[in-house]
Amino acid sequence: MSSTKRILSTLADILTGMLSKGASKWPDHPKRPNAVLRPDGRSGTPPRADHGESRETDPGRMAGFETVQVDPERIHDVAVRYAPSRNSRPDSGEVIWTWVPYEENDGRGKDRPVLVIGRHAADRVYAVRMTSKPHDGDRDYLSIGSGAWDSQGRESWVDIEQLYSVHDEGMRREAAVLDQQRYGSIAQALITRYGWARG
């Protein structure tokens, strides 16, 4: 028998012996965590939902109840009036939480507080975005101080350029009622800027 054949025969004997002792002797191949079969038939990891929220559990993203950004320059049917009422519906003067799309309008967004400024349909209201990121001196932001909508007690600003249409069912929760004086200053800024009517 040639040396090559002897080597091959020896290797075959070794492999046979290892296999007969069980697969536990072989190192495990690493597996991708949470691997799933994607619609295209390939394996992959499931996509992450924004901020841990799924479309099914976030009412502001559910079909028919989506919170959508609108251009305030093109809106003329807003009657700005102070009318808060704790009735499980978003009302003018209330700070509510809802899912809000990012400015890129690419399907991403986050849960955040907005100030309701007026109703424009039986089941929808207009609201302006709020943020705790400081914007002192920015003409498009109005400081409204702190309130119960922020658990950390941070000062908040209202962005009067970011207007949203929020469905009643798209509201996650009522967070607070803004007092009439602070609401009035925001209402006046919106009326002056966009020519809206006071209701």
Solvent accessible surface area in square Angstrom, and as a share of the most:
residue,aa,sasa,rsa
1,M,156,0.70
2,S,59,0.38
3,S,65,0.42
4,T,86,0.50
5,K,130,0.55
6,R,128,0.47
7,I,106,0.54
8,L,108,0.54
9,S,49,0.32
10,T,74,0.43
11,L,91,0.45
12,A,53,0.41
13,D,98,0.51
14,I,91,0.46
15,L,88,0.44
16,T,89,0.52
17,G,30,0.28
18,M,69,0.31
19,L,119,0.59
20,S,92,0.59
21,K,145,0.61
22,G,28,0.27
23,A,82,0.63
24,S,103,0.67
25,K,125,0.53
26,W,102,0.36
27,P,108,0.68
28,D,137,0.71
29,H,156,0.70
30,P,130,0.82
31,K,184,0.78
32,R,141,0.51
33,P,100,0.63
34,N,115,0.59
35,A,53,0.41
36,V,66,0.38
37,L,137,0.68
38,R,84,0.31
39,P,149,0.93
40,D,86,0.45
41,G,47,0.45
42,R,148,0.54
43,S,66,0.43
44,G,2,0.02
45,T,61,0.35
46,P,62,0.39
47,P,131,0.82
48,R,230,0.84
49,A,46,0.36
50,D,35,0.18
51,H,116,0.52
52,G,73,0.70
53,E,50,0.22
54,S,40,0.26
55,R,123,0.45
56,E,135,0.61
57,T,87,0.51
58,D,0,0.00
59,P,27,0.17
60,G,0,0.00
61,R,22,0.08
62,M,74,0.33
63,A,92,0.71
64,G,52,0.50
65,F,64,0.27
66,E,60,0.27
67,T,3,0.02
68,V,65,0.37
69,Q,70,0.31
70,V,35,0.20
71,D,69,0.36
72,P,12,0.08
73,E,108,0.49
74,R,187,0.68
75,I,27,0.14
76,H,148,0.66
77,D,90,0.47
78,V,3,0.02
79,A,46,0.36
80,V,0,0.00
81,R,133,0.48
82,Y,60,0.23
83,A,33,0.25
84,P,41,0.26
85,S,52,0.34
86,R,144,0.53
87,N,68,0.35
88,S,89,0.57
89,R,94,0.34
90,P,0,0.00
91,D,19,0.10
92,S,10,0.06
93,G,0,0.00
94,E,0,0.00
95,V,0,0.00
96,I,0,0.00
97,W,53,0.18
98,T,0,0.00
99,W,19,0.07
100,V,3,0.02
101,P,12,0.08
102,Y,60,0.23
103,E,107,0.48
104,E,116,0.52
105,N,121,0.62
106,D,79,0.41
107,G,41,0.39
108,R,110,0.40
109,G,0,0.00
110,K,71,0.30
111,D,36,0.19
112,R,33,0.12
113,P,19,0.12
114,V,0,0.00
115,L,0,0.00
116,V,0,0.00
117,I,0,0.00
118,G,2,0.02
119,R,77,0.28
120,H,55,0.25
121,A,43,0.33
122,A,91,0.70
123,D,63,0.33
124,R,42,0.15
125,V,1,0.00
126,Y,9,0.03
127,A,0,0.00
128,V,1,0.00
129,R,36,0.13
130,M,1,0.00
131,T,16,0.09
132,S,37,0.24
133,K,135,0.57
134,P,95,0.60
135,H,30,0.13
136,D,115,0.60
137,G,84,0.81
138,D,63,0.33
139,R,180,0.66
140,D,27,0.14
141,Y,40,0.15
142,L,49,0.24
143,S,62,0.40
144,I,6,0.03
145,G,26,0.25
146,S,56,0.36
147,G,22,0.21
148,A,82,0.64
149,W,8,0.03
150,D,16,0.08
151,S,120,0.77
152,Q,130,0.58
153,G,49,0.47
154,R,110,0.40
155,E,76,0.34
156,S,3,0.02
157,W,11,0.04
158,V,0,0.00
159,D,4,0.02
160,I,7,0.04
161,E,67,0.30
162,Q,18,0.08
163,L,0,0.00
164,Y,2,0.01
165,S,4,0.03
166,V,0,0.00
167,H,19,0.08
168,D,19,0.10
169,E,101,0.45
170,G,0,0.00
171,M,25,0.11
172,R,86,0.31
173,R,112,0.41
174,E,37,0.17
175,A,12,0.09
176,A,8,0.06
177,V,59,0.34
178,L,0,0.00
179,D,61,0.31
180,Q,118,0.52
181,Q,157,0.70
182,R,73,0.27
183,Y,5,0.02
184,G,24,0.23
185,S,68,0.44
186,I,0,0.00
187,A,1,0.00
188,Q,88,0.39
189,A,26,0.20
190,L,0,0.00
191,I,30,0.15
192,T,104,0.60
193,R,69,0.25
194,Y,26,0.10
195,G,66,0.63
196,W,8,0.03
197,A,63,0.49
198,R,134,0.49
199,G,58,0.56
